Amino acid sequence: MSTSVLPDNTETPIAAAPTRRTVWRRFLRNPQALISAIGLLLIIGAVIAAPLLTGASPTGGSITDAFGPARAGHPLGFDAAGRDVWARLLYGGRASLGGAVIALVVALAVGAIAGLIAGYYRGYLDQIANWVFNLLMSLPAMVVLLASRAVVGPSTWVLMFVLGILAAPAYFRLVSGIVSAVSGELYVDAAKVSGLPDWRIMGRHILAVVRGPVLVQTALVAGIAIGLQAALEFLGIGSGEAFSWGGMLNDAFQVIGQQPHLIVAPALALGLTNAFLVLLASALRDVLEQDNAVPTKPSKKAVPPATVTGEPQEPTGDQVSERGALLSIRGLRVAYGEGTQEVVHGIDLDIAAGEVLGLVGESGSGKSQTAFSILDILPRGGVVTGGSLMVEGQEITAISRSARRALCGRVLGYIPQEPMSNLDPAFTIGAQLIEPVQQVLGLSRSQSRERAKELLAAVEIHDPERVMKLYPHQISGGMAQRVLIAGAISCDPKLLIADEPTTALDVTVQAEVLALLRRLQKDRDMGVLLVTHNLGVVADIADNVAVMRRGRIIEYGGVRDILTNPQDPYTQKLLDAVLDDAPTRPAWQPGTKQVDHLAEPLPGAVT
Ligand SMILES: Nc1ncnc2c1ncn2[C@@H]1O[C@H](COP(=O)(O)OP(=O)(O)OP(=O)(O)O)[C@@H](O)[C@H]1O
């Protein structure tokens, strides 16, 4: 990940973007992909254009032509019943390929959609779907197909429908596995917090990752469906009415002793179609592979244990200010492992409109869990097990998921810790800014575009038009964070939750981003919950501070009080750490002149 010091209008060299155009270019440069695709297109084209390629009837024939040789208009001669082999080959492909299409549509509709929903929502839905698809997988396919034929009669279409159901578990497993990994990605959390509804997130951010592997799987399943259908016809247990390549094989097999060449045409048609499908699947895998690397969400489990001594205290009524109008948290508890591992132990916090509250503490103290609880993006397994979360006087733990999502964007904005992981690599910066604005504010596409440009200008990106067209990997870390800030304020939220917004950036860019945050907060009079481990950052921007340790608030008050007169030894150690980290700054002494903390830096402040 780039964390260049060049913040925005940088001339960073632009690497090849994983755009659709790039994928196409790779596809066209891959001979295997090209040859197999052209081969398949020719076969499908010939089957569709059968009436143009032959004037002969595939069914009618004269016994006088039986086993007749090729002649003008009949390039492959005649079969045992005097029917034109070329016409039967062309029309027979309709049943073979059409059957495969039915099986694919059914398998995709059942397996892929179920996989998408189960992988995204997990929980009971996932468990039930897994159970059903495991059951389906355990059924012997041939026996089920024979049983269905016995029940519904010899219809290719019904058999292909049943085959589709039997192929659905393969799609389910593939899609649910990928979706479950992708839905934990930070950029999906960012999309949720920007107020996008689930269907939109699934359609845009998740399908983009799933479609490559699904395409590969589809080529393979199509080959299997065509082969299986031919096998059923060859065994004479397919459709009685429709003729197909498998049926032709069966007919040719009956007379293999007299006219062995009759088996060549249908065998070649089947063999070539399947070979092209398999080759296409493997070429597609090569072409798409480079774009499907899923960035992994940094594990929140590997947080180092607390290193500072001193027992945490329960929050007292005195430490907590009056219940704020914008955000009010009481007794918040967060736990993992079905409630057994509590990581936040009943904390209280308040933020009034226009107030900046710094939530500080060392790594693993529970700051992010607190922020994620408000935003409803706790990592998998994390639940709010107790307490009250009120936003603008509304208890948000009691409202529906969609009502909660609706709060995001308009009321709550989120600036995440890792700028690059929070942007979807598959979409341009412009697309990622326009979408939430369009959805949440209901603006037209052109209005949203204008707004996106204004937002980029507001976060001091000097060439919004150009930046809108770039992909995340083409911008620096500092610029990515500015883009995320633009996204966070895009729908004018009242409360901004910034989780370590500068940690992933280098020092120069940190200072710029902090200054930007400070300006936007003042201009827009937003409440801000600033999560950080750095008291210096808090000194720079916050009105009040809550010091968190081991899932509890151990000190809470005005920034100046806490920084000048820390009561808890742990706070003192955090403060010492800031001062230790800032050797070039003059040491801060208690009792220096009282100033507006936004105007003049406090000890260790990042300016
Ligand atoms: N997915 C998870 N499963 C189990 N425990 C978790 C998970 N995520 C976080 N935790 C635990 O929750 C506690 C609080 O973590 P949290 O992420 O809130 O810390 P933090 O103060 O934000 O630290 P950092 O600044 O490093 O993110 C830690 O003990 C951590 O191990």
The ligand as a Gaussian input file, in Angstrom:
#p B3LYP/6-31G(d) Opt

LIG

0 1
 N      -13.136000     -10.449000      15.935000
 C      -12.792000     -10.512000      17.224000
 N      -12.948000     -11.642000      17.939000
 C      -12.612000     -11.707000      19.244000
 N      -12.102000     -10.678000      19.929000
 C      -11.913000      -9.531000      19.269000
 C      -12.250000      -9.384000      17.885000
 N      -11.962000      -8.109000      17.521000
 C      -11.464000      -7.508000      18.608000
 N      -11.436000      -8.349000      19.651000
 C      -10.939000      -8.066000      21.009000
 O      -11.606000      -6.930000      21.491000
 C      -10.743000      -6.181000      22.299000
 C      -10.844000      -4.737000      21.920000
 O      -10.418000      -4.581000      20.566000
 P      -10.503000      -3.207000      19.790000
 O      -10.344000      -3.506000      18.348000
 O      -11.709000      -2.461000      20.168000
 O       -9.219000      -2.473000      20.336000
 P       -8.751000      -1.013000      20.026000
 O       -8.690000      -0.315000      21.318000
 O       -9.580000      -0.397000      18.974000
 O       -7.294000      -1.293000      19.488000
 P       -6.674000      -0.894000      18.085000
 O       -6.335000       0.525000      18.181000
 O       -5.464000      -1.771000      17.990000
 O       -7.705000      -1.223000      17.047000
 C       -9.355000      -6.765000      22.134000
 O       -9.047000      -7.505000      23.281000
 C       -9.469000      -7.670000      20.962000
 O       -8.657000      -8.792000      21.115000

